[in-house]
Each structure stands twice: as C-alpha cells, then as structure tokens.
C-alpha cells in the first residue's frame, strides 16, 4: 500500500498532458485547497480531480470491480475514500470553486474528454486548441 501514489499517477499525468496541449495552464496540488486538487486553475476558480476507478469506487464502470477477498479490509477503506471525495467536492463548492471529476476510464476517449474539459474550463487562453 505504501507504493500507491497520491500524486503524479498515470491517469493524472495523461490528463495533465491533454490539458496542457489544449493550451490551458494550471497549478498542481494546491495545499491551500481542500483535498489538494490535482489541477488548479486559479484565474478561473476551477479545479480538476483525477480519480482512479478502483480507489474511488467508480460505479457502473467496466474497469472497476469490488475485491472478492479481504472485504473486511477493503470495504471500509474504499468507502472512506468515497466519503472523503464527497466532502472535498462540497468544501470546494462552498468556497466558490467549480469542480470537475475525471475518471480513469474516461481517458479511453480523449476527444470526448477534451470536449468535456473545454466545456468545463471555457476557451483556452491565447486561443490555443
């Protein structure tokens, strides 16, 4: 468990490359915000959270399967992650931040994901797309 990263995961790095390539600039893991969001767009007051389907209990996801063994260990751990995620989103919204959650499985369709990100963030700075 100690080897599981909280930052710079493969899904997060893929989203960062995509967003940067679209012309958006961002800050990483702001400790000033609840949950240290993965990507922070201060001027837009928006954040993007990148969630792994397993660790954050993505429902109705083909990549996610609940563990079949050691449920006494996994169920409370994964449910605590879900509750923490809900609380982080609530706190960010209360502070006036727009929140987008990108699930690991959404990375399969980069064009659709890019469109969702563009809709969430608005036009890219300097007109770069």
ABEGO torsion letter per residue (X at the ends): XAABBABGBAAAAAAAAAAAAAGBBBBBGBAABBGGBABBBAAAGBBBBBBBAAAAGBBGBAABBBBABGAAAAAAAAAAAAAAAAAAAAAAAAAGBBBBBBBAAAAABAAAAAAAAAAAAEBBBGGBX
